[in-house]
Amino acid sequence: MFFISKVIELFLIPSNLIALLGLFGLLAILVKRLPRLGRISIIAAVLLLIICGWSPVGPAALMVLENRFPQPVINRPVTGVILLGGAVDPHISSARGNLTMNEAGERLTATVDLSRRYPGARIFLSGGLGQEHGDSKLTESRVARDILVSLGVSPSRIAMEERSRTTCENATESFASVRPQPGEFWLLVTSASHMPRAVACFRAAGFEVTPYPVDFRTRGEAELKRPTISIAAGLAETDLATHEWLGLLTYRIAGLTTELFPSAR
């Protein structure tokens, strides 16, 4: 499943698809001597580049994901906080000997904030390498733990698993490690756009969590009224949204989840 998801992403993520269409068009013209097919492919690639890069399509698709789960009202004791991997780069951290966060680093700072607001809550980190083959000696959980400790979280409060590579593996490994009991209140911290897929996986694993979305990338409906600042920025948002929507669909088709697009309960 992990390998299949990576192959699907390779060919269907918009930036890759645009490049592949353009390359196919050039090969059709220069090698296969099929100018009509080549021109159609190149025109399609340019149109997709304009639509995905400059139009609000990507931000709109991202906004739908981010708006799915609101910030929760917390009016009871918090048993623990689950932080999903994806906020650090274990490969750069290992190669450079420096703890490295990426653009989703707000997941870590939000967890630090929650640890201070709820001093009795346990902190659980879920995340392995996230790749089929990796040269890093560190896992996402290990790097995240070291960053949290450096920011003042007590090591005695932190537990983790370092085996998961996908979101559904995050859920099953977390459930097996935490063994939640009836009545416990667990917060799930991850990026807002990733939250629907994460909730679908945790519910399928039998782990009832309360979504705590962070790392928002859109401002709301204002995104629909303006072009993106650059093609690169627009493509990045379109790629991210496509990655999440494909993940939701792939997991549901594969039977790993029971809901295509879960909502708040």
C-alpha positions in Angstrom: 0.0 0.0 0.0 2.8 2.4 0.8 4.5 1.7 -2.5 1.3 2.0 -4.5 0.4 5.3 -2.9 3.9 6.7 -3.8 3.5 5.6 -7.4 0.0 7.1 -7.7 1.3 10.4 -6.3 4.3 10.4 -8.7 2.0 10.4 -11.7 -1.0 12.4 -10.5 0.4 15.2 -8.4 -0.2 18.2 -10.7 3.4 19.5 -10.9 4.6 16.0 -11.9 1.7 15.5 -14.3 2.4 18.8 -16.0 6.1 18.0 -16.5 5.3 14.5 -17.8 2.7 15.9 -20.2 5.2 18.4 -21.5 8.0 15.8 -21.8 5.6 13.4 -23.6 4.7 16.2 -26.1 8.3 16.9 -26.8 9.1 13.2 -27.4 6.0 12.8 -29.6 7.3 15.7 -31.8 11.0 15.0 -31.9 11.2 11.2 -31.6 7.9 9.7 -32.7 7.2 12.3 -35.4 3.7 12.9 -34.1 3.4 16.7 -34.2 -0.4 16.8 -33.6 -0.3 14.6 -30.5 2.8 16.5 -29.3 1.2 19.9 -29.7 -1.9 18.7 -27.9 0.2 17.4 -25.0 2.2 20.6 -24.7 -0.9 22.8 -24.9 -2.5 20.7 -22.1 0.6 21.1 -20.0 0.6 24.9 -20.4 -3.1 25.2 -19.6 -2.7 23.0 -16.5 0.3 25.1 -15.4 -1.8 28.3 -15.7 -4.9 26.8 -14.0 -3.0 25.1 -11.1 -0.4 27.8 -10.7 -2.3 31.1 -11.0 -6.0 30.3 -10.4 -7.5 29.8 -6.9 -8.2 26.1 -7.7 -5.4 24.9 -5.3 -6.2 27.3 -2.4 -10.0 26.4 -2.8 -9.3 22.7 -2.6 -7.0 23.3 0.4 -9.6 25.5 2.1 -12.3 22.8 2.0 -10.0 20.5 3.8 -8.9 23.1 6.3 -12.4 24.1 7.1 -13.6 20.5 7.9 -12.7 20.5 11.5 -13.0 23.6 13.7 -10.8 24.4 16.7 -12.2 22.3 19.6 -13.7 23.7 22.8 -11.7 22.0 25.5 -13.8 21.9 28.7 -12.5 18.7 30.3 -9.1 17.3 31.5 -6.9 16.3 28.6 -5.5 12.8 28.9 -2.9 13.3 26.2 -1.8 14.9 22.9 -0.9 12.9 19.8 1.5 14.7 17.5 1.7 13.2 14.0 5.0 13.2 12.0 5.5 15.5 9.1 6.8 18.6 10.9 10.5 17.7 10.8 13.0 16.5 8.3 15.0 13.6 9.8 17.2 13.3 6.7 18.5 16.8 6.9 18.7 16.6 10.6 20.8 13.5 10.4 23.1 14.8 7.6 23.6 18.2 9.1 23.6 17.2 12.8 21.0 19.9 13.4 17.3 19.5 14.4 15.3 20.7 11.4 11.7 21.6 11.2 9.9 22.1 7.9 7.0 24.3 6.8 4.6 22.4 9.1 6.6 23.3 12.2 3.6 24.8 13.8 2.6 21.3 14.8 5.5 21.3 17.2 5.0 24.8 18.6 1.2 24.0 19.1 2.2 20.8 21.0 4.5 22.8 23.3 1.7 25.3 23.9 -0.7 22.4 24.8 1.8 20.8 27.1 2.0 24.1 29.1 -1.8 24.6 29.1 -2.4 21.0 30.2 0.5 20.0 32.4 -1.0 16.7 33.3 -1.4 15.6 29.7 0.8 12.9 28.1 2.6 13.7 24.9 2.7 10.9 22.3 4.7 11.2 19.0 3.9 9.1 16.0 6.2 8.9 13.0 9.0 6.8 11.4 10.9 7.8 8.3 8.0 8.2 6.0 9.9 6.7 3.1 10.4 3.2 1.8 14.2 3.6 1.8 15.9 6.2 3.9 19.5 6.9 4.8 18.7 8.8 8.0 19.6 7.4 11.4 16.8 9.4 13.0 13.1 9.0 12.8 10.5 11.8 12.7 9.5 11.0 16.2 13.1 11.1 17.5 13.7 14.5 15.9 10.4 15.9 17.2 11.1 14.6 20.7 14.5 16.3 20.8 12.9 19.6 19.6 10.1 19.4 22.1 12.6 18.8 24.9 14.8 21.7 23.7 11.6 23.9 24.0 11.0 22.9 27.6 8.8 19.8 27.5 9.8 17.3 30.1 11.2 14.1 28.6 9.3 12.1 31.2 6.0 13.2 29.6 6.9 12.0 26.1 6.3 8.6 24.6 6.6 7.7 20.9 6.5 5.1 18.2 9.0 5.1 15.3 7.5 2.5 12.9 4.7 4.2 11.0 5.3 5.5 7.5 1.7 6.4 6.5 -1.2 8.2 8.2 -3.1 5.0 8.7 0.0 3.4 10.2 0.2 6.4 12.5 -3.3 5.5 13.7 -2.8 1.8 14.2 0.6 2.1 15.8 -0.6 4.9 18.1 -3.6 2.8 19.2 -1.4 -0.2 19.9 1.1 1.9 21.9 -1.3 4.1 23.8 -4.1 1.6 24.4 -6.7 4.3 25.1 -9.3 3.6 27.8 -13.0 4.6 27.7 -13.6 8.1 28.9 -10.0 9.4 28.1 -9.7 12.6 26.1 -7.0 12.7 23.5 -6.2 15.6 21.2 -4.8 14.9 17.7 -2.4 17.6 16.4 -1.7 17.8 12.7 -1.9 20.2 9.8 -5.5 21.4 9.1 -5.4 20.1 5.5 -4.2 16.7 6.8 -6.8 16.4 9.5 -9.6 14.8 7.5 -7.3 12.0 6.4 -5.9 11.6 9.9 -9.3 11.5 11.6 -10.5 8.9 9.0 -7.6 6.7 9.9 -7.9 7.0 13.7 -11.6 6.3 13.6 -10.9 3.2 11.5 -8.4 2.1 14.0 -10.9 2.5 16.8 -9.1 5.4 18.4 -11.5 8.3 19.2 -9.6 11.5 19.2 -10.5 15.2 19.2 -9.0 17.0 16.2 -6.8 20.0 17.0 -5.9 21.5 13.6 -2.9 23.8 13.1 -0.7 24.9 10.3 -3.4 26.6 8.2 -2.3 27.6 4.7 -5.3 29.5 3.5 -7.2 32.6 4.9 -10.7 31.3 4.0 -13.0 32.6 1.3 -10.7 35.5 0.5 -8.5 33.0 -1.3 -11.2 32.5 -3.9 -11.1 36.2 -5.0 -7.4 36.6 -5.8 -4.8 34.9 -8.0 -1.8 33.3 -6.3 1.3 35.4 -5.9 3.3 33.1 -8.2 3.0 29.9 -10.2 5.4 28.2 -7.8 3.2 29.1 -4.8 0.0 28.1 -6.6 1.5 24.8 -7.7 2.7 24.0 -4.1 -0.9 24.6 -2.8 -2.4 22.5 -5.6 0.1 19.7 -5.0 -0.6 19.7 -1.3 -4.4 19.7 -1.8 -4.2 16.9 -4.4 -2.0 14.8 -2.1 -4.6 15.0 0.6 -7.6 14.4 -1.6 -5.9 11.4 -3.3 -5.0 10.1 0.1 -8.6 10.2 1.3 -9.8 8.5 -1.9 -7.0 5.9 -2.0 -7.4 4.9 1.7 -11.2 4.5 1.3 -10.9 2.4 -1.9 -8.3 0.2 -0.2 -10.6 -0.3 2.8 -8.2 1.3 5.2 -10.8 3.8 6.3 -14.6 3.7 6.6 -15.3 7.3 5.8 -14.4 9.1 2.6 -14.5 12.6 4.1 -15.1 12.5 7.9 -16.7 15.4 9.7 -16.7 16.6 13.3 -18.9 14.7 15.8 
